[in-house]
Amino acid sequence: MIGHIHSIETCGTVDGPGMRFVVFFKGCPMRCLYCHNPDTWEPAGGEDHTADDLLERYDALKEFYRNGGITATGGEPLMQIDFLLEFFEKAKKKGIHTCLDTSGIFFNPDNPELMKKYEKLTKVTDLVMLDIKHIDPVEHKKLTSQENKNILAFAKYLSDHNVDIWIRHVIVPGITFIPEHLDRLGYFLGDLKNLKGLEILPYHTMGVAKYKNLGIDYKLEGVEALNNDDAVEARKIIIAGIKRRRAELANASEQTD
Ligand code: SF4
């Protein structure tokens, strides 16, 4: 099977634990206003690769990845779920740590055929970095052009299937830096059993030049990068929401014991 790949990074240090072989998949149906990879949106183009040739490239440098592994990111890797599945199944056979960086937008519990693939994927994925863009359905749609119902369902599915989850959340001044929404996000995350990490990504403007090159309007023109203090504050609010939900769950379970 052929995968359509935007690019490969052989020394990735920010997309999962340790040093990683990072594969950027082509194609994404979301249109996040702050996306800094608009060049991955179109499914066409890019490089064609097989799972075997990607793994050959990994193997050539495998000493580097002793404490890391492979990360599939994009774009949206789940847009090519058959290829992703083959890639991760082959990687797992070699004992490689696999990480999926996704928005979860393609998850659909109402599609039984697709769900069979997700069942398989959970068995060969060690970690999912799930980018929850916005907890509020209306704001999510404004920010990404898509609904968040299935994304939140995916988070719960991963929790039920014992897959480790890191949540990534981009904090944009005036858009996601809203205390009430951050608290709601934390409260939602408090229900996830396998939550292993929370990564706050402060909004920055480094991708803006790509929009000019591609001739796409950059809709966040004029929005300033988030400062460090606000990023720390946002994290605190989310963590307080997680703790509140976990305390509720602990109380409820004491009462039923
Ligand atoms: S999901 Fe990721 S790749 Fe897709 S538009 Fe959003 S930020 Fe960009």
Residues whose N, C-alpha, C, O or C-beta is under 5 A from the ligand:
A	BS01	SF4	C28 M30 R31 C32 C35 N37 G74 G75 S103
